[in-house]
Amino acid sequence: MSRAEILASSSLASIFALRMLGLFLILPVFAIHAKSLPDGDNTTLVGLAMGIYGLTQACLQIPFGIASDKFGRKRIIVIGLTLFACGALIAAFSHTVMGILIGRAVQGAGAISAAITALIADVTREEHRTKAMAMVGGSIGITFALSLVAAPALYQGIGMNGIFIMTALLSVAAIGVVIWITPAASAVPTAHGTAQEKVAFSAVLKNPELMRLNYGVFVLHLTQVAMFVVVPSALIQYADMPLVSHWKVYLPAVLGSFFAMLPAIIVGEKQGKMKQVFIAAIALLLAVQIGFWQFLTNPAILMGLLFAFFLAFNILEASQPSLVSRIAPPAAKGAALGVYNTLQALGLACGGLLGGWVKQHAGASSVFIVSAFLTLLWLIIANNMPELPPRAKASQQLPA
């Protein structure tokens, strides 16, 4: 990768991680904090306050993605970060769960994931795009693990209001990174060197290869959140590990899996074997779900399964946005990634709802039976995808 590609990818990955930090950082402590608020005894409202971020993200990813195609990536990213900061400040100065819910909704309204991934695709060459997306995928996993470590300490030190103010200040800093550090995307000419042709949004929705990837990201993030409905309790019950020590399991698993997945990504790209790597990662994810189902009570196997989960997760999180950017035409790249990120946000929301409902009504191990079934369908769907075209021919035009 060139210096400009590394700079663009790392700066945008850090902004993506900031947004996920806004989602993850309150998860370990908000339910406890809510008990101190006047309306904190309403558990439905507390749950909605935690999940509203993902729901508003899901609603607005497509409009923001389309807007980034029309008005420019960096402009839309700055607008989204401004909304994120405003929402954080609303939540910081609220003294009720409802007030925090409103702030979280405004935070999520800055739905710029599609614009960020589209800009990464714009400023990187195809032979390096998956590595750039790997930075984003790795940043999500690392952010999640670090949130589990930092949230209790931050809550004790600066309180929930302080956490929200901190994320607002980080958003303002991120705006400066976007304006002054992140390179702008150059216009992508068509084969004839003319302006990009318009692409109907219905063509993006109906493209079968994009549909495979959209289903995949939905399942991937559903299984991620559903897993964490069950695993923390399993570590406490079966590994005799208190909640404050869980980072000792998550952090090595996330960091180790990130470095372990790099050779697979690099070899897959260089040898044109990304489909095989992709299918193998889905198969590994399926094996992990079956493993959780069968060995949830075995602490040693449970920890090994967490490493395997994050290995599969990081490979898939890195490769799927790259594939979307290859398949989508330049004029609709933001729209295609908007749909993709909408399904990602829906997966996050549905993972918590489905995981909680299944655990309550059918038991903890049943959560992984459902996840395994959905992953098996993904494996079948992905196995039927055509071989990926050579990178030079990868961006195929959708009919307008």
QUIBELKA-V97387 format. One record per pair of residues at least 24 apart in sequence whose ideal C-beta (glycine too) atoms are under 8 Angstrom apart, sorted by the first residue. I is the first residue (numbers start at 0). J is the second residue. Records with the same first field share a line. If there is no record, write none. Layout:
# QUIBELKA-V97387
I->J, J
This chain:
# QUIBELKA-V97387
0->123, 127, 130, 131
3->122, 182
4->122, 123, 124, 127, 131
6->180, 181, 182
7->118, 119, 122, 123, 131, 181, 182
8->119, 122, 123, 130, 131, 134, 135
9->134
10->176, 177, 180, 181
11->115, 118, 119, 135, 181
12->131, 134, 135, 137, 138
13->138, 173, 176
14->76, 80, 115, 173, 176, 177
15->112, 115, 116, 135, 138, 139
16->138, 139, 141, 142
17->166, 169, 170, 173
18->83, 109, 111, 112
19->138, 139, 142, 143
20->142, 146, 166, 169
21->52, 83, 87, 106, 166
22->52, 53, 347
23->142, 143, 146, 147, 150
24->146, 149, 150, 153, 162, 166
25->49, 150, 159, 162
26->146, 150
27->146, 147, 150, 151, 242
28->150, 151, 154, 159
29->159
31->154
32->154, 159
33->96
36->94, 95, 96, 99
37->94, 95
38->95, 96, 97
39->96
41->96
44->96, 97, 100
45->96
47->100
48->96, 97, 99, 100, 103
49->103, 351
50->348, 351, 352
51->100, 103, 104, 107
52->103, 104, 106, 107
53->107, 344, 345, 347, 348
54->104, 107, 344, 348
55->104, 105, 106, 107, 108, 110
56->107, 110, 112, 340, 341, 344
57->110, 341, 344, 345, 348
58->110, 341
59->107, 108, 110
60->110, 112, 113, 337, 338, 340, 341, 343, 344
61->113, 334, 337, 338, 341
62->110, 337
63->110, 111, 113, 114, 337
64->113, 114, 117, 333, 334, 335, 336, 337, 338, 340
65->200, 333, 334, 337
66->114, 333
67->111, 113, 114, 117, 118, 333
68->117, 330, 331, 332, 333, 334
71->183, 184
72->114, 115, 117, 118, 121, 183, 184, 333
73->118, 177, 178, 181, 183, 184
75->111, 114
76->111, 114, 115, 118, 177
77->174, 177, 178
78->109, 111
79->109, 110, 111, 114
80->109, 111, 170, 171, 173, 174, 177
81->109, 170, 174
82->106, 108, 109
83->109, 166, 167, 170
84->166, 167, 170, 171, 174
85->167
87->163, 164, 166, 167, 170
88->163, 164, 167
90->163
91->160, 161, 163, 164, 167
92->160
102->163
110->340, 344
112->336, 340, 343, 344
113->333, 334, 336, 337, 339, 340
114->333, 336
116->320, 323, 324, 336, 339, 340
117->324, 332, 333, 336
118->181, 184
119->320, 324
120->320, 321, 324, 332, 336
121->184, 185, 187, 332
122->182, 184
125->325, 390, 391, 393
126->268, 390
128->321, 324, 325
129->264, 267, 268, 273, 317, 318, 321
130->264, 265, 268, 317
131->321
132->316, 317, 318, 319, 320, 321
133->260, 261, 264, 313, 317
135->316, 317, 320
136->312, 313, 314, 315, 316, 317
137->257, 313, 316, 317
139->316
140->253, 256, 257, 309, 312, 313, 316
141->253, 254, 257
143->249, 253
144->246, 249, 250, 252, 253, 254
145->250
147->245, 246, 249, 250
148->246, 249, 250
151->243
187->329
189->329
195->328, 329, 330
196->328, 330, 396, 399
197->330, 399
198->328, 330, 331, 334, 396, 397, 399
199->398, 399
200->331, 334
202->331, 397, 398, 399
203->327, 331, 334, 335, 338, 397
204->338
206->326, 327, 335, 397
208->326, 384, 385
209->323, 326, 327, 335, 338, 339
211->380, 381, 384
212->319, 322, 323, 326, 339
213->338, 339, 342
214->342, 376, 377, 380
215->281, 315, 319, 377, 380, 381
216->319, 339, 340, 342, 343, 346
217->342, 343, 345, 346, 349
218->346, 373, 374, 376, 377
219->284, 312, 315, 316, 319, 343, 346
220->343, 344, 346, 347, 350
221->346, 347, 349, 350, 353, 370, 373
222->284, 288, 350, 370, 373, 374
223->312, 346, 347, 350
224->346, 347, 350, 351, 354
225->350, 351, 353, 354, 357, 366, 369, 370
226->291, 308, 354, 366, 367, 370
227->354
228->350, 351, 354, 355, 358, 366
229->291, 295, 354, 358, 363, 366, 367
230->291, 301, 305
232->363
233->295, 296, 301, 363
234->298, 301
237->295, 296, 297, 298, 301
238->298, 301, 302
240->298
248->302, 305
249->305
251->306
252->302, 305, 306, 308, 309
253->309
255->306, 309
256->306, 307, 309, 310, 312, 313
257->309, 313
259->310
260->310, 313, 314, 317
263->314
264->314, 317, 318
267->318
271->387, 389
273->318, 322, 387
274->384, 386, 387
276->314, 318
277->314, 315, 318, 322, 381
278->378, 381, 382
280->310, 311, 314, 315, 318
281->311, 315, 374, 377, 378, 381
282->378
283->307, 310, 311
284->308, 311, 312, 315, 374
285->371, 374, 375, 378
287->311
288->367, 370, 371, 374
289->367, 371
291->364, 367
292->364, 367, 368, 371
295->363, 364, 367
322->387
324->394
325->387, 388, 390, 393, 394, 395
326->393, 394, 395
327->394, 397
328->394, 395, 396, 397
329->394
331->397
